[in-house]
């Protein structure tokens, strides 16, 4: 069964590689450089249920999140159409990843910053002053902005809402196709969406056919280190991915979307697999490090720190060495099919023994993006 999944995934990857157009020379791309011919305005249906009229393809774009998806669909040259960026959501959350992109896309540094929704710095005034043709925002950003988002529409700026956070494959595909419409890259977007759907289907078919018990899994965002209980997930982000991977997420029914789970609840749930999500958080001395430039030894050293929590030595996941680290940046993205593969392999190691999820993650970047990540993106204790 594992070999079947592997063959199907490799076939999907090979087809996408042959179909993907060559990347432009990224160093030559600067903001507002690309001015495609405009068609008449068309109606687009956002992932929040809204309908907006947008003149396509858009040539002045405000981009709030999902930066790599934008570049995967539009190619590096699409950066020339971005007139405003929620930079903090990229540079602060994934600093080493941002630095790698700046090396090959120096125009990033020149794009005006509009602030970040989660910490309350997003400026509607700055966004309006940039006079974008369209604002591409995540569903979570629109909800976070509340009535402030309506001010963009009132100023004549249509807001196209996309969503990868819910980790529902259909929403991933729909969001990707929406990006394709906005950018005039429908064919490329269709290939990306099709590749994602094929990978998810192959994985879920293998799990379904195996008819194995669903192991209990706990996922925590390790940004605060082992000394403080970090957020976990319900039917959202890593929680949704854990369920798609065939696990019984102990956060389901306890947490609606994301938030901390009581330490006592984790102990009582006795997870059989644990995954700690990390990023390039070097400012915190004990946070789980993962991502660009993070060595495996360093990531594992941080991961072992979580094992010393009170009571964790009695958990099945700890006793059996089934504790893992995953990259936060490899969630809510088109590349998270590889994270899903990794969680599935952690849950069912024999079923998916032939899969190499990190290699799949890196290969996806080679097919669709201008950087070649180097670091730790998913690993276990050994």
KENUPA-511736 format. One record per residue (C-alpha): residue number from 0; residue in one letter; x, y, z. Coordinates in steps of 0.02 Angstrom, whole numbers, plus 50000, padded with zeros to 5 digits. Example, Ala and Ser with C-alpha at 12.3 -4.5 7.8 and 13.67 -1.06 7.14 Angstrom:
<sites>
SITE  nr rest    px    py    pz
SITE   0    a 50615 49775 50390
SITE   1    s 50684 49947 50357
</sites>
This chain:
<sites>
SITE  nr rest    px    py    pz
SITE   0    x 50000 50000 50000
SITE   1    x 50141 50120 50041
SITE   2    x 50224 50086 49874
SITE   3    x 50060 50123 49785
SITE   4    x 50047 50292 49871
SITE   5    x 50227 50330 49828
SITE   6    x 50201 50290 49644
SITE   7    x 50045 50397 49633
SITE   8    x 50127 50544 49719
SITE   9    x 50282 50534 49611
SITE  10    x 50174 50524 49454
SITE  11    x 50081 50682 49505
SITE  12    x 50244 50771 49543
SITE  13    x 50324 50721 49379
SITE  14    x 50173 50781 49280
SITE  15    x 50178 50949 49366
SITE  16    x 50364 50966 49338
SITE  17    x 50344 50940 49152
SITE  18    x 50200 51064 49145
SITE  19    x 50274 51203 49253
SITE  20    x 50339 51351 49152
SITE  21    x 50515 51412 49179
SITE  22    x 50541 51546 49311
SITE  23    x 50596 51719 49257
SITE  24    x 50759 51791 49319
SITE  25    x 50698 51851 49490
SITE  26    x 50831 51983 49522
SITE  27    x 50762 52088 49380
SITE  28    x 50587 52099 49454
SITE  29    x 50541 52264 49537
SITE  30    x 50373 52326 49602
SITE  31    x 50249 52401 49478
SITE  32    x 50354 52341 49330
SITE  33    x 50226 52226 49251
SITE  34    x 50075 52307 49166
SITE  35    x 49972 52172 49080
SITE  36    x 49832 52215 48960
SITE  37    x 49669 52229 49055
SITE  38    x 49507 52140 49014
SITE  39    x 49335 52196 49070
SITE  40    x 49284 52179 49252
SITE  41    x 49227 52005 49303
SITE  42    x 49138 51939 49456
SITE  43    x 49241 51833 49576
SITE  44    x 49172 51731 49721
SITE  45    x 49280 51743 49876
SITE  46    x 49303 51603 50001
SITE  47    x 49201 51702 50128
SITE  48    x 49048 51694 50016
SITE  49    x 49069 51871 49950
SITE  50    x 49060 51920 49766
SITE  51    x 49165 52063 49699
SITE  52    x 49194 52141 49529
SITE  53    x 49377 52148 49477
SITE  54    x 49459 52206 49317
SITE  55    x 49569 52060 49268
SITE  56    x 49709 52025 49268
SITE  57    x 49744 52145 49410
SITE  58    x 49900 52253 49393
SITE  59    x 49906 52340 49563
SITE  60    x 49886 52215 49704
SITE  61    x 49883 52229 49893
SITE  62    x 49941 52061 49963
SITE  63    x 49899 52018 50143
SITE  64    x 49958 51837 50160
SITE  65    x 49991 51674 50066
SITE  66    x 50145 51748 49988
SITE  67    x 50220 51587 49921
SITE  68    x 50054 51534 49845
SITE  69    x 50045 51702 49757
SITE  70    x 50220 51676 49685
SITE  71    x 50187 51494 49641
SITE  72    x 50034 51543 49540
SITE  73    x 50099 51705 49464
SITE  74    x 50284 51667 49449
SITE  75    x 50419 51783 49512
SITE  76    x 50367 51917 49388
SITE  77    x 50200 51936 49478
SITE  78    x 50292 52024 49619
SITE  79    x 50303 52175 49503
SITE  80    x 50116 52199 49524
SITE  81    x 50118 52204 49714
SITE  82    x 50103 52384 49775
SITE  83    x 50074 52344 49960
SITE  84    x 50123 52201 50073
SITE  85    x 50083 52143 50249
SITE  86    x 50268 52117 50272
SITE  87    x 50268 52078 50458
SITE  88    x 50165 51921 50427
SITE  89    x 50310 51858 50324
SITE  90    x 50468 51941 50388
SITE  91    x 50428 51924 50575
SITE  92    x 50349 51751 50570
SITE  93    x 50476 51671 50452
SITE  94    x 50629 51785 50456
SITE  95    x 50753 51665 50377
SITE  96    x 50630 51620 50240
SITE  97    x 50603 51806 50206
SITE  98    x 50791 51833 50196
SITE  99    x 50808 51694 50066
SITE 100    x 50674 51773 49958
SITE 101    x 50753 51945 49972
SITE 102    x 50914 51872 49903
SITE 103    x 50829 51821 49741
SITE 104    x 50688 51950 49741
SITE 105    x 50768 52110 49807
SITE 106    x 50615 52207 49753
SITE 107    x 50526 52138 49906
SITE 108    x 50614 52264 50018
SITE 109    x 50547 52409 49916
SITE 110    x 50362 52360 49927
SITE 111    x 50269 52474 50049
SITE 112    x 50216 52394 50214
SITE 113    x 50033 52404 50266
SITE 114    x 50047 52320 50437
SITE 115    x 49989 52154 50506
SITE 116    x 49813 52107 50560
SITE 117    x 49851 51988 50704
SITE 118    x 49948 52117 50805
SITE 119    x 49832 52261 50758
SITE 120    x 49951 52361 50650
SITE 121    x 49862 52344 50483
SITE 122    x 49827 52519 50416
SITE 123    x 49675 52537 50304
SITE 124    x 49731 52716 50268
SITE 125    x 49898 52657 50201
SITE 126    x 49813 52522 50099
SITE 127    x 49692 52645 50019
SITE 128    x 49831 52771 49983
SITE 129    x 49922 52641 49878
SITE 130    x 49772 52634 49759
SITE 131    x 49773 52448 49725
SITE 132    x 49656 52373 49595
SITE 133    x 49621 52231 49716
SITE 134    x 49665 52174 49892
SITE 135    x 49701 51989 49916
SITE 136    x 49670 51946 50098
SITE 137    x 49652 51786 50197
SITE 138    x 49483 51743 50271
SITE 139    x 49561 51758 50445
SITE 140    x 49624 51932 50402
SITE 141    x 49453 51993 50346
SITE 142    x 49375 51925 50505
SITE 143    x 49513 52007 50608
SITE 144    x 49488 52175 50523
SITE 145    x 49299 52172 50549
SITE 146    x 49216 52331 50487
SITE 147    x 49386 52402 50438
SITE 148    x 49386 52284 50289
SITE 149    x 49225 52365 50229
SITE 150    x 49319 52530 50215
SITE 151    x 49426 52455 50078
SITE 152    x 49271 52409 49979
SITE 153    x 49196 52580 50012
SITE 154    x 49353 52657 49939
SITE 155    x 49327 52560 49777
SITE 156    x 49454 52424 49817
SITE 157    x 49378 52250 49790
SITE 158    x 49434 52123 49922
SITE 159    x 49463 51947 49858
SITE 160    x 49458 51827 50004
SITE 161    x 49558 51665 49997
SITE 162    x 49587 51534 50132
SITE 163    x 49718 51401 50162
SITE 164    x 49705 51408 50352
SITE 165    x 49552 51295 50362
SITE 166    x 49656 51154 50287
SITE 167    x 49510 51093 50183
SITE 168    x 49575 51028 50016
SITE 169    x 49428 51101 49921
SITE 170    x 49464 51275 49992
SITE 171    x 49649 51255 49948
SITE 172    x 49601 51217 49768
SITE 173    x 49471 51356 49757
SITE 174    x 49592 51484 49831
SITE 175    x 49726 51433 49706
SITE 176    x 49607 51451 49560
SITE 177    x 49552 51622 49625
SITE 178    x 49734 51677 49626
SITE 179    x 49748 51614 49449
SITE 180    x 49601 51721 49395
SITE 181    x 49667 51878 49480
SITE 182    x 49839 51854 49404
SITE 183    x 49784 51793 49232
SITE 184    x 49869 51625 49264
SITE 185    x 49721 51508 49262
SITE 186    x 49813 51363 49179
SITE 187    x 49959 51369 49301
SITE 188    x 49840 51382 49448
SITE 189    x 49743 51232 49384
SITE 190    x 49903 51129 49378
SITE 191    x 49948 51179 49556
SITE 192    x 49774 51140 49620
SITE 193    x 49770 50975 49527
SITE 194    x 49938 50923 49597
SITE 195    x 49880 50961 49774
SITE 196    x 49717 50868 49754
SITE 197    x 49806 50716 49680
SITE 198    x 49928 50706 49826
SITE 199    x 49789 50720 49955
SITE 200    x 49680 50591 49866
SITE 201    x 49824 50465 49855
SITE 202    x 49859 50483 50040
SITE 203    x 49678 50472 50097
SITE 204    x 49643 50323 49985
SITE 205    x 49789 50228 50062
SITE 206    x 49730 50267 50239
SITE 207    x 49551 50219 50199
SITE 208    x 49601 50055 50117
SITE 209    x 49712 50005 50263
SITE 210    x 49567 50014 50389
SITE 211    x 49684 50043 50537
SITE 212    x 49637 50118 50706
SITE 213    x 49657 50307 50716
SITE 214    x 49800 50347 50836
SITE 215    x 49776 50491 50958
SITE 216    x 49881 50643 50910
SITE 217    x 49921 50807 50996
SITE 218    x 49991 50956 50900
SITE 219    x 50059 51112 50986
SITE 220    x 50133 51273 50922
SITE 221    x 50302 51277 51009
SITE 222    x 50335 51464 50998
SITE 223    x 50335 51483 51187
SITE 224    x 50449 51336 51224
SITE 225    x 50415 51193 51344
SITE 226    x 50394 51307 51495
SITE 227    x 50225 51374 51438
SITE 228    x 50080 51282 51357
SITE 229    x 50070 51341 51177
SITE 230    x 49916 51343 51066
SITE 231    x 49842 51182 50999
SITE 232    x 49710 51161 50865
SITE 233    x 49532 51100 50842
SITE 234    x 49463 51077 50666
SITE 235    x 49584 51206 50599
SITE 236    x 49762 51215 50534
SITE 237    x 49867 51076 50611
SITE 238    x 49713 51000 50693
SITE 239    x 49628 50983 50525
SITE 240    x 49789 50915 50447
SITE 241    x 49806 50787 50587
SITE 242    x 49629 50726 50553
SITE 243    x 49660 50719 50364
SITE 244    x 49816 50616 50401
SITE 245    x 49710 50485 50489
SITE 246    x 49738 50539 50668
SITE 247    x 49616 50565 50811
SITE 248    x 49656 50745 50858
SITE 249    x 49638 50765 51047
SITE 250    x 49604 50951 51021
SITE 251    x 49443 50917 50926
SITE 252    x 49293 50964 51031
SITE 253    x 49406 51048 51158
SITE 254    x 49468 51193 51051
SITE 255    x 49362 51277 50917
SITE 256    x 49502 51340 50804
SITE 257    x 49663 51368 50901
SITE 258    x 49714 51406 51079
SITE 259    x 49804 51327 51228
SITE 260    x 49746 51160 51295
SITE 261    x 49761 51130 51481
SITE 262    x 49913 51025 51524
SITE 263    x 49801 50908 51624
SITE 264    x 49692 50879 51471
SITE 265    x 49843 50830 51367
SITE 266    x 49900 50707 51501
SITE 267    x 49726 50632 51520
SITE 268    x 49709 50610 51331
SITE 269    x 49868 50506 51322
SITE 270    x 49919 50549 51144
SITE 271    x 50008 50413 51047
SITE 272    x 50092 50540 50931
SITE 273    x 50147 50718 50971
SITE 274    x 50197 50852 50845
SITE 275    x 50273 51018 50898
SITE 276    x 50264 51154 50766
SITE 277    x 50414 51270 50757
SITE 278    x 50486 51410 50653
SITE 279    x 50638 51524 50645
SITE 280    x 50605 51595 50819
SITE 281    x 50783 51624 50876
SITE 282    x 50734 51769 50989
SITE 283    x 50655 51644 51110
SITE 284    x 50789 51536 51193
SITE 285    x 50681 51378 51210
SITE 286    x 50555 51393 51066
SITE 287    x 50547 51248 50944
SITE 288    x 50662 51293 50801
SITE 289    x 50618 51232 50626
SITE 290    x 50636 51298 50451
SITE 291    x 50764 51384 50343
SITE 292    x 50942 51371 50410
SITE 293    x 50896 51262 50560
SITE 294    x 51008 51110 50578
SITE 295    x 50927 50945 50623
SITE 296    x 51033 50928 50781
SITE 297    x 50977 51099 50841
SITE 298    x 50794 51062 50804
SITE 299    x 50802 50896 50896
SITE 300    x 50888 50976 51046
SITE 301    x 50743 51099 51063
SITE 302    x 50617 50958 51037
SITE 303    x 50693 50855 51178
SITE 304    x 50661 51001 51295
SITE 305    x 50473 50969 51282
SITE 306    x 50496 50791 51343
SITE 307    x 50545 50856 51516
SITE 308    x 50372 50929 51548
SITE 309    x 50289 50860 51706
SITE 310    x 50201 50696 51670
SITE 311    x 50255 50683 51490
SITE 312    x 50370 50535 51525
SITE 313    x 50212 50430 51551
SITE 314    x 50131 50476 51386
SITE 315    x 50129 50337 51254
SITE 316    x 50202 50455 51123
SITE 317    x 50352 50494 51233
SITE 318    x 50379 50316 51294
SITE 319    x 50380 50253 51115
SITE 320    x 50484 50396 51043
SITE 321    x 50343 50457 50930
SITE 322    x 50373 50643 50958
SITE 323    x 50402 50751 50805
SITE 324    x 50436 50929 50751
SITE 325    x 50353 51010 50600
SITE 326    x 50379 51178 50516
SITE 327    x 50242 51305 50548
SITE 328    x 50280 51383 50379
SITE 329    x 50236 51217 50296
SITE 330    x 50055 51231 50352
SITE 331    x 49913 51334 50274
SITE 332    x 50003 51324 50108
SITE 333    x 49998 51226 49945
SITE 334    x 50156 51138 50005
SITE 335    x 50069 51069 50159
SITE 336    x 50027 50909 50066
SITE 337    x 50204 50861 50120
SITE 338    x 50164 50904 50301
SITE 339    x 50010 50797 50285
SITE 340    x 50117 50655 50219
SITE 341    x 50235 50675 50366
SITE 342    x 50095 50669 50494
SITE 343    x 50023 50516 50408
SITE 344    x 50192 50432 50413
SITE 345    x 50210 50476 50599
SITE 346    x 50039 50399 50631
SITE 347    x 50062 50247 50517
SITE 348    x 50250 50219 50498
SITE 349    x 50236 50048 50416
SITE 350    x 50100 50100 50294
SITE 351    x 50201 50249 50230
SITE 352    x 50377 50183 50251
SITE 353    x 50416 50222 50069
SITE 354    x 50371 50407 50079
SITE 355    x 50500 50546 50100
SITE 356    x 50391 50698 50143
SITE 357    x 50534 50821 50165
SITE 358    x 50601 50775 49993
SITE 359    x 50426 50804 49923
SITE 360    x 50421 50975 50008
SITE 361    x 50587 51026 49933
SITE 362    x 50540 50959 49762
SITE 363    x 50381 51064 49764
SITE 364    x 50486 51220 49790
SITE 365    x 50601 51169 49648
SITE 366    x 50451 51154 49532
SITE 367    x 50359 51313 49578
SITE 368    x 50464 51440 49674
SITE 369    x 50628 51535 49650
SITE 370    x 50711 51480 49814
SITE 371    x 50783 51313 49865
SITE 372    x 50753 51294 50053
SITE 373    x 50888 51217 50161
SITE 374    x 50855 51171 50341
SITE 375    x 50739 51063 50445
SITE 376    x 50556 51057 50399
SITE 377    x 50494 50894 50476
SITE 378    x 50587 50771 50587
SITE 379    x 50576 50651 50734
SITE 380    x 50682 50624 50888
SITE 381    x 50801 50505 50801
</sites>
